[in-house]
Amino acid sequence: MAEHEYGRLSALGNQQWKRPRPTGAAAVKLSGEVVANPYAWPYDGRLIPSRTALLVLDMQTDFCGKSGYVDRMGYDVFSTARAIEPTRRLLEMVRSIPEFTVIYTREGHRPDLADLAPNKRWRSRLIGAEIGTEGPAGRILVRGEPGWQIVPQLTPLPGETIVDKPGKGSFYGTDLDLILRSRGITHLILTGMTTDVGVQSTMREANDRGYECLILEDCTGATDIDNHVAALNMVTMQGGVFGAVTTSDQLIRVLLRLSLESARLTEGELTI
């Protein structure tokens, strides 16, 4: 998808995903609220780092790099790679805030393909990028191969959790739910690949499990801009049926305040 089409999408974003806020007492803005559509996120009024996780979903060469799965299928990699830089900036901000959890996922299959469903393999063969076959980035969507790795711009830091998954959703066939609950996580911020498949599947799974979700438009991407927009619009229907939508800039504004508050508290403790 051409870059100018995503530029058009970003320009329209302020109008499309920021509806009028309520007036009166309901309009009081707490310092931890993120401007989002269709409601200021989170629903319970304040972003608390110790209860929040940033999910970086499937930001792998196979999905947003040259010679990977998406590229081999014939799609314009810009459509997905556009999310790398804003996600990198967001990670820098999140990592500066104590108690904020970062979790990565990687979609891929065992080298023997024992966990690859026959219909999934058939579909990938039909489009010319059969999972498990050799390509410029190694065997497509196979664990341990170069294409399966997280793109270097977003390399996980030591101590950041990586969840490997065989399917589209991040809860299916993984221990993600156990990891989140054991850490007291109740709120999720979703970034990654792809908006209409892996990200939306994960958001739906999370919503059904009671997590409060926020998806970032510029930190996600799809192989088709119409699918990207449709997936985001679905989130906002029925008062936010799966959560809310915003941009990394809106979230970073709130995170900056939280970071400054944390720094002031730390400074105060040191002077006591």
C-alpha positions as CSV (number, residue, x, y, z in Angstrom):
1,M,0.0,0.0,0.0
2,A,1.4,3.4,-1.0
3,E,2.8,5.6,1.7
4,H,0.6,8.5,0.8
5,E,-2.6,6.5,1.5
6,Y,-1.4,5.9,5.1
7,G,-0.6,9.6,5.3
8,R,-4.2,10.4,4.3
9,L,-5.3,8.0,7.0
10,S,-3.3,9.7,9.7
11,A,-4.6,13.1,8.6
12,L,-8.1,11.9,9.0
13,G,-7.4,10.2,12.3
14,N,-8.0,13.3,14.4
15,Q,-11.6,13.6,13.1
16,Q,-12.4,9.9,12.7
17,W,-11.2,8.7,16.1
18,K,-11.8,11.6,18.4
19,R,-15.5,12.1,19.0
20,P,-16.8,14.9,21.3
21,R,-16.1,14.3,24.9
22,P,-18.9,14.4,27.5
23,T,-19.6,17.7,29.3
24,G,-20.2,18.5,33.0
25,A,-18.9,16.3,35.8
26,A,-18.2,13.4,33.3
27,A,-15.7,15.7,31.5
28,V,-13.3,15.9,34.4
29,K,-10.0,14.7,33.0
30,L,-7.7,12.7,35.3
31,S,-4.0,12.8,34.6
32,G,-3.9,9.2,33.7
33,E,-6.6,9.2,31.0
34,V,-5.7,8.8,27.3
35,V,-7.8,10.7,24.7
36,A,-9.2,7.9,22.6
37,N,-12.3,6.9,20.6
38,P,-15.0,6.2,21.6
39,Y,-14.1,7.0,25.2
40,A,-11.3,8.4,27.3
41,W,-9.2,5.3,28.2
42,P,-9.2,3.5,30.5
43,Y,-12.8,3.2,31.4
44,D,-11.9,3.2,35.2
45,G,-10.3,6.6,35.0
46,R,-6.5,6.3,35.3
47,L,-3.6,4.4,33.6
48,I,-1.8,2.6,36.4
49,P,1.6,1.2,35.2
50,S,1.7,-1.7,37.6
51,R,-1.6,-3.0,36.2
52,T,-0.8,-2.3,32.5
53,A,1.1,-4.2,29.9
54,L,2.3,-3.1,26.5
55,L,1.8,-6.0,24.0
56,V,4.2,-5.9,21.0
57,L,2.5,-8.5,18.8
58,D,4.3,-10.4,16.0
59,M,6.7,-7.5,15.0
60,Q,8.8,-10.1,13.1
61,T,10.6,-10.0,9.8
62,D,8.1,-12.4,8.4
63,F,5.3,-9.8,8.9
64,C,7.1,-6.4,8.5
65,G,10.4,-7.0,6.9
66,K,11.9,-7.6,3.5
67,S,11.8,-11.2,2.2
68,G,9.5,-12.3,5.0
69,Y,6.1,-14.0,4.8
70,V,4.1,-10.8,4.0
71,D,6.7,-9.8,1.3
72,R,6.6,-13.3,-0.2
73,M,2.8,-13.1,-0.5
74,G,3.2,-10.1,-2.7
75,Y,2.0,-7.3,-0.4
76,D,3.7,-3.9,0.1
77,V,5.8,-4.3,3.2
78,F,5.4,-0.5,3.9
79,S,1.8,-1.3,5.0
80,T,3.2,-3.2,8.0
81,A,6.7,-1.7,8.5
82,R,5.1,1.8,9.0
83,A,4.4,0.7,12.6
84,I,8.1,0.0,13.5
85,E,9.2,3.6,14.2
86,P,6.3,4.7,16.3
87,T,6.4,1.5,18.3
88,R,10.1,2.0,18.9
89,R,9.5,5.5,20.3
90,L,6.7,4.2,22.4
91,L,8.9,1.4,23.8
92,E,11.5,4.0,24.9
93,M,8.9,5.9,26.8
94,V,7.3,2.8,28.4
95,R,10.7,1.5,29.5
96,S,11.4,4.7,31.4
97,I,8.4,4.1,33.7
98,P,8.9,1.7,36.6
99,E,6.5,-1.3,37.0
100,F,5.3,-1.1,33.3
101,T,5.2,-4.5,31.8
102,V,6.3,-5.2,28.2
103,I,5.4,-8.5,26.5
104,Y,6.3,-9.6,23.0
105,T,4.7,-12.3,20.9
106,R,6.1,-14.3,18.0
107,E,3.9,-16.3,15.6
108,G,5.6,-19.4,14.3
109,H,5.6,-23.2,14.1
110,R,7.7,-26.0,15.3
111,P,10.5,-27.1,12.8
112,D,8.6,-30.4,12.3
113,L,5.4,-28.4,11.6
114,A,3.5,-30.7,14.0
115,D,1.5,-27.7,15.2
116,L,0.6,-26.4,11.8
117,A,-3.0,-26.9,10.8
118,P,-3.4,-28.5,7.3
119,N,-5.8,-25.7,6.2
120,K,-3.4,-23.0,7.3
121,R,-0.6,-24.6,5.4
122,W,-2.9,-25.1,2.3
123,R,-3.9,-21.4,2.3
124,S,-0.3,-20.2,2.5
125,R,0.7,-22.5,-0.4
126,L,-2.2,-21.2,-2.4
127,I,-0.9,-17.6,-2.2
128,G,2.7,-18.6,-3.0
129,A,4.3,-18.4,0.5
130,E,3.9,-21.9,2.0
131,I,4.6,-22.0,5.7
132,G,7.7,-24.2,6.3
133,T,9.3,-23.8,2.9
134,E,12.6,-22.1,2.4
135,G,12.8,-18.4,1.5
136,P,15.4,-15.6,1.6
137,A,14.7,-15.2,5.4
138,G,14.8,-18.9,6.1
139,R,11.8,-21.3,6.4
140,I,8.6,-19.2,6.5
141,L,7.0,-18.8,9.9
142,V,9.2,-21.5,11.5
143,R,10.6,-21.0,15.0
144,G,14.3,-20.2,15.1
145,E,14.5,-19.0,11.5
146,P,15.7,-15.4,10.6
147,G,12.3,-14.4,9.4
148,W,10.7,-15.5,12.7
149,Q,12.8,-13.1,14.7
150,I,11.6,-9.7,16.1
151,V,12.8,-6.9,13.8
152,P,16.1,-5.4,15.1
153,Q,14.7,-2.0,15.7
154,L,12.4,-3.5,18.4
155,T,14.7,-6.1,20.0
156,P,13.4,-7.1,23.4
157,L,15.5,-6.1,26.4
158,P,16.7,-8.7,29.0
159,G,13.8,-9.5,31.3
160,E,11.0,-8.7,28.8
161,T,8.7,-11.6,28.3
162,I,8.4,-13.3,24.9
163,V,5.4,-15.5,24.2
164,D,5.6,-17.9,21.3
165,K,2.3,-18.8,19.7
166,P,1.2,-21.1,16.9
167,G,-2.0,-19.2,15.9
168,K,-3.3,-15.7,15.2
169,G,-4.6,-14.9,18.7
170,S,-2.0,-14.6,21.5
171,F,-4.1,-16.4,24.1
172,Y,-4.6,-19.6,22.0
173,G,-2.1,-22.3,22.8
174,T,0.0,-20.1,25.1
175,D,0.4,-19.1,28.8
176,L,-0.2,-15.4,28.2
177,D,-3.3,-15.2,30.4
178,L,-1.5,-16.9,33.3
179,I,1.5,-14.5,32.9
180,L,-0.8,-11.5,32.9
181,R,-2.9,-12.6,35.9
182,S,0.1,-13.6,38.0
183,R,1.5,-10.0,37.6
184,G,-1.9,-8.4,38.4
185,I,-2.3,-7.0,34.9
186,T,-5.8,-5.8,34.0
187,H,-5.2,-3.3,31.2
188,L,-3.6,-4.0,27.8
189,I,-2.1,-1.6,25.2
190,L,-1.9,-3.4,21.8
191,T,0.6,-2.8,19.0
192,G,1.9,-5.0,16.2
193,M,0.9,-7.2,13.3
194,T,-1.5,-7.3,11.7
195,T,-4.4,-5.0,12.7
196,D,-7.1,-7.2,11.1
197,V,-5.7,-10.6,12.1
198,G,-3.3,-11.1,14.9
199,V,-4.0,-7.9,16.8
200,Q,-7.7,-8.0,16.5
201,S,-7.8,-11.7,17.3
202,T,-5.8,-11.0,20.5
203,M,-8.0,-8.0,21.4
204,R,-11.2,-10.0,21.1
205,E,-9.7,-12.8,23.2
206,A,-8.5,-10.3,25.8
207,N,-11.9,-8.6,25.9
208,D,-13.7,-11.8,26.6
209,R,-11.3,-12.5,29.5
210,G,-12.1,-9.1,31.1
211,Y,-9.0,-7.1,30.1
212,E,-9.4,-3.4,29.3
213,C,-7.9,-2.8,25.9
214,L,-6.4,0.1,23.9
215,I,-5.2,-0.3,20.3
216,L,-2.8,2.1,18.7
217,E,-3.5,3.1,15.1
218,D,0.0,4.1,14.1
219,C,1.7,1.2,15.9
220,T,-0.3,-1.4,14.0
221,G,-0.6,-2.2,10.3
222,A,-2.3,-4.5,7.8
223,T,-1.6,-5.8,4.3
224,D,-4.6,-3.7,3.1
225,I,-5.5,-0.2,4.3
226,D,-9.2,-0.8,4.1
227,N,-8.8,-3.9,6.4
228,H,-6.7,-1.7,8.8
229,V,-9.4,0.9,9.0
230,A,-12.3,-1.6,9.2
231,A,-10.6,-3.5,12.1
232,L,-10.1,-0.2,14.0
233,N,-13.7,0.9,13.4
234,M,-15.0,-2.5,14.7
235,V,-13.3,-1.8,18.0
236,T,-15.2,1.5,18.5
237,M,-18.7,0.2,17.7
238,Q,-21.4,-0.2,20.5
239,G,-19.6,2.2,22.8
240,G,-16.3,0.4,22.4
241,V,-17.2,-3.2,22.2
242,F,-13.6,-4.4,22.4
243,G,-12.0,-1.3,23.9
244,A,-10.8,2.0,22.5
245,V,-8.5,3.3,19.7
246,T,-5.9,6.1,19.9
247,T,-2.4,7.0,18.5
248,S,1.0,6.7,20.1
249,D,1.2,10.4,20.4
250,Q,-1.9,10.6,22.6
251,L,-0.6,7.8,24.8
252,I,2.9,9.3,25.1
253,R,1.4,12.6,26.4
254,V,0.0,10.7,29.3
255,L,3.1,8.5,29.8
256,L,5.3,11.6,30.0
257,R,3.2,13.0,32.8
258,L,3.4,9.6,34.6
259,S,7.1,9.5,34.1
260,L,7.5,13.0,35.5
261,E,5.4,12.1,38.5
262,S,7.5,9.1,39.1
263,A,10.7,11.1,38.9
264,R,9.4,13.7,41.3
265,L,8.4,11.0,43.8
266,T,11.8,9.3,43.5
267,E,13.5,12.7,44.0
268,G,11.4,13.4,47.1
269,E,12.3,10.0,48.6
270,L,16.0,10.7,48.0
271,T,15.8,14.1,49.8
272,I,14.1,12.8,52.9
